[in-house]
Amino acid sequence: MKEVVHVLGISGSLRKGSFNTALLRAAIAQSPASVQIEVASIADIPLYNEDVRAQGFPESVAKLRERIAACDALLIVTPEYNYSVPGVLKNAIDWASRPPSPPFAGKALAIMGASASVGGTMRAQYHLRQMAVYLDMHPLNKPEIFVKSAAGAFDAEGNLTDETTKKLITQQLEALVLWARKLGA
């Protein structure tokens, strides 16, 4: 059993002042000693095009696939757009999931999200769970983290100030460690 579980964190938002990227930073800050979170950016992933893929994966996609394959678990932090995941996140998942050797299979997955709405990304997280079924990932069921009315949970510098959310993040990461180890990490 590994002493430290290597987690790849991905924010589904590209916005500079993103609450979700801030939530990912908070997860890094709240990580127990048994978790090491590295961040993978999806900002340079091109729009999916099968003609391009047939010629080989673009460098940014190949690198993302390698990082997913190398990690023990994933932490995806997603906003909610139109009741679902943002297009940039879906696009990155589509690219990374292509054969050969899709890297998501068998990975433990934790999901969290922040939204200005009162729903706190519930629908987006549900859709991400649906994608995880096809990708053969194993989503962690509890605790769930839906940061609603996100502007009130972060300060002007993007630091998480909500103590309940901080505790939930630590609990989720501790549960992710156990889940990843149970799955063979």
N, C-alpha and C positions, 0 to 999 in steps of 0.2 A: 504494500500500500504506500502510495506517495505521501510524503510529508506535506507538500504544498500542491494544491490543485491549480493548474494553469488555466485561466479563464480568458477568453478573447471577448472583449467588450466592443459592441458596435452601436453607435447612435444612428437612428434612422432619420436624423435631421442634419441638414447642411448649414442652417442659419447660425451665424456667429454668436448671437445671444440666445441660443436654443436652451429651453428648460430641460430638454432631454439630454443634451450633451452635459449640462450642469448636473443632472441626476446621475449620469455615468461617472462624472468626476466625484460626486458624493459617494457613490458605491466604492470607488477606489479608496477614498478617505476612510470609509467605514469598514473596509475589508478586514476580516479576522486574519490572524497570522497564517492560517491554513490556506489562504487564497492569494494568488498573484494575478492581478488583472492587467492585461495589456490592451491597448486600444487600437482598433483597425479602422481607418477612415474609408468611407465609400465615396468620397468626393470626386475621385478620379476615374471611377468606373464608367465606361461609355455606355450609351444606350444599347441594349441587347440587340444583336443582329446575327442571325444564324450564318449568313454569308461570311461575316467576319470570324465567327467561331470556327467555321470549317477551315479557315486558314491558320488557326491557332489562337490560343487565348492571348488577349492583350496583356501587357506586362502587369498592369494594375490588377487585373482579374487573376492572373497566375499567382501573384503574390498573396492576394486575399485567400485563394484556394489553399495555398501552402500553409498559411497561418491558421485557417480553420482546421485543416487536417492535423496540424501539430498540437492544437490545444486539447485540454481534457474536457472543457465545457464552454458553452457560449452564454453570454449575457447580452441580450438585445434590448435596447432602450428605445422605445418607439413613440413618436407622436401619433395622433389620429387625424387623418385627412379624409373627409367624406365617408366617415364610418369605417375606415379601413387603414391599412398601413400606407405610408407615403410611397409614391412611385419610385423614389430613389432607393429605398430599402428593398422593395419588391424586385427592382431591376438588379440590384447587387446579389440578391438571393437567386434570381433566375440565372445569372451568369455563373455563380459559384456552384450551382447544382448540376450543371451540364456534365455529361460523361466525357472522358472516362473517369472512373473513381470519384464519384461525388463525395465531397469531404464531410458532409453533414451526418451521414449515416452513423447511428449509434451514439451520437453526442448528447450529453445532458444539456438542457437549455433552461435558463431563467429569463423571465421577461418582466420588464417594468416600463412605466411610461408616465409622462406628465403632460397635462393639457390645461388650457385656460378654461375649458368647460367643466361642468359638474360631473361628467362621465369619467374623466380621468383616463382616457384611452382604453376603456373596456372593450369596445368593438374591435379596435385595431389589434389588441392582444388576442382576442378570440380568433380573428383571421390569421394571425401569426401561428397560433396553435394548430389551426387547420392545415397550414402549409407544413408545419413540423411533422404532421402525420405522414404526408406524402414523402417528405425528405428523410424519414426514419430517424428523426431526432426524438428525444424523450423530454418533453417539457416538465418542469417542476410544477406541481399543482399548488402548493401553498408554501409560504404566504404569498399572496398576490399583492402587487404594489401599483395602485392607481392614484397618482398625485393629481387631484382635482384642484381647480382654481389656483393653478401653479404660481401665478404672480405673488400670491400670499405666502408661498412656501419657500421662496428664495429671496435673498437680499439683492440690492442693486448691483453687486459684483457677481451675482450668480451662485452664491453659496447657499446651500440648503440650510434653512433655519428651523424647519419643522422637526421637532424632536421625535414625534411618533413615527414619521417616515424614516428618520435615521435608524431607529430601533428595528423597524421592519426590514430595512436594507440589510442590516447585520444578520437578522434572523433568516432572510432569504439566502444570503451568501453562505451561512452556516448549513442550511438545508441543501444548497447546491453542492457543497463539498460532500456531504453524505450521499447524495443522489449520484454524483459523478463516481464516487468510489464504489457504490453499489453496482454501477454499470461497468466497472472495470478500470477506472482511472487510477 
